Amino acid sequence: MKRSFFYLAIFGMFLLFSCQSNQTASEEESSVPDESAPSIVGAWEITSSTDAEGTDITPYRSIIIYTDNFYSVEIASENRPSWPEIPEGEETAEENIRNAYEGLTSNSGRYSIQGDSIIHDIIVAKYPNFMNDFPRSAFAYTLDGDQLVTTGSRGSRTYRRLR
């Protein structure tokens, strides 16, 4: 009886370790990028943008940078006002600060590509809601040479690769 329990325990441990080993191998395979797939790594700028209704909302000044694992995006409306000159020692009015930062989107974090989607896992953002309430965003994408098109619930954007 003791001997069969011993063999059963050994078999159970072998089975457990082999299942964990297979799970780790498949997880590693899924995180390995497909070398034949076109890469989004590089710097991009928005060339056109529409909202969810299809209305053009360009012009922007923008840059989005993708490394192997991370991204950073800065988007500013071109009509974003500058702060007015103020005398030394005085502070800018809250309204001037709000107006200047209102037209700016800024966030950075990790990203992954899953099928035909780019997933942004936001680590830091200008808007705290992006970090706290919506820390993950997904966009369908297509890549054709130096043109990247993303589509999400708030509209679509076309980018060109910066050289």
Secondary structure, 3 states (H helix, E strand, C coil): CHHHHHHHHHHHHHHHHHHHHHHHHHHHHHHCCCCCCCCCCEEEEEEEEEECCCCECCCEEEEEEECCCEEEEEEEECCCCCCCCCCCCCCCCHHHHHHHHHCEEEEEEEEEEECCEEEEEEEEECCHHHHHCCCEEEEEEEEECCEEEEEECCEEEEEEECC
